[in-house]
Amino acid sequence: MSAHQDAVTITAYPDGPLLVRGAAVLETSDGEPIEVTRRTVALCRCGLSTIKPFCDGTHKASGFRTDA
């Protein structure tokens, strides 16, 4: 596996989630692991998702807006 394939990227989508690609390790604020079953996950930025820390699309209906 090349270094490029191991890289983790985080992309902030305008008015939407953070898209995390790669073998990222996600943890709670207490350091507990969060199970990730995909190599790409969307993390909530609006704070309204019912499946936090993951995005459930609620940002669209709520009118959430970002600068980035």
Contacts in CASP RR format, 6 or more apart in sequence:
PFRMAT RR
TARGET T0000
AUTHOR 0000-0000-0000
METHOD contacts of the structure
MODEL  1
MSAHQDAVTITAYPDGPLLVRGAAVLETSDGEPIEVTRRTVALCRCGLST
IKPFCDGTHKASGFRTDA
6 22 0 8 1.000
6 23 0 8 1.000
7 22 0 8 1.000
8 20 0 8 1.000
8 21 0 8 1.000
8 22 0 8 1.000
8 23 0 8 1.000
8 24 0 8 1.000
9 20 0 8 1.000
9 21 0 8 1.000
9 22 0 8 1.000
10 18 0 8 1.000
10 19 0 8 1.000
10 20 0 8 1.000
10 21 0 8 1.000
10 24 0 8 1.000
11 18 0 8 1.000
11 19 0 8 1.000
11 21 0 8 1.000
12 18 0 8 1.000
12 45 0 8 1.000
12 66 0 8 1.000
12 68 0 8 1.000
13 19 0 8 1.000
14 66 0 8 1.000
14 68 0 8 1.000
15 59 0 8 1.000
15 63 0 8 1.000
15 64 0 8 1.000
15 65 0 8 1.000
15 66 0 8 1.000
16 45 0 8 1.000
16 46 0 8 1.000
16 55 0 8 1.000
16 59 0 8 1.000
16 64 0 8 1.000
16 66 0 8 1.000
17 42 0 8 1.000
17 43 0 8 1.000
17 44 0 8 1.000
17 45 0 8 1.000
17 55 0 8 1.000
17 57 0 8 1.000
17 59 0 8 1.000
18 42 0 8 1.000
18 43 0 8 1.000
18 45 0 8 1.000
19 40 0 8 1.000
19 41 0 8 1.000
19 42 0 8 1.000
19 43 0 8 1.000
20 26 0 8 1.000
20 40 0 8 1.000
20 41 0 8 1.000
20 42 0 8 1.000
20 43 0 8 1.000
21 39 0 8 1.000
21 40 0 8 1.000
22 39 0 8 1.000
22 40 0 8 1.000
23 39 0 8 1.000
24 36 0 8 1.000
24 41 0 8 1.000
25 33 0 8 1.000
26 33 0 8 1.000
26 34 0 8 1.000
26 36 0 8 1.000
26 41 0 8 1.000
26 53 0 8 1.000
27 33 0 8 1.000
27 34 0 8 1.000
28 34 0 8 1.000
34 53 0 8 1.000
41 54 0 8 1.000
42 54 0 8 1.000
42 55 0 8 1.000
43 53 0 8 1.000
43 54 0 8 1.000
43 55 0 8 1.000
44 51 0 8 1.000
44 52 0 8 1.000
44 53 0 8 1.000
44 54 0 8 1.000
44 55 0 8 1.000
44 56 0 8 1.000
44 58 0 8 1.000
44 59 0 8 1.000
45 55 0 8 1.000
45 59 0 8 1.000
45 64 0 8 1.000
45 66 0 8 1.000
46 58 0 8 1.000
46 59 0 8 1.000
46 62 0 8 1.000
46 64 0 8 1.000
47 58 0 8 1.000
48 58 0 8 1.000
48 59 0 8 1.000
48 62 0 8 1.000
48 64 0 8 1.000
49 55 0 8 1.000
49 56 0 8 1.000
49 57 0 8 1.000
49 58 0 8 1.000
49 59 0 8 1.000
50 56 0 8 1.000
50 58 0 8 1.000
58 64 0 8 1.000
END
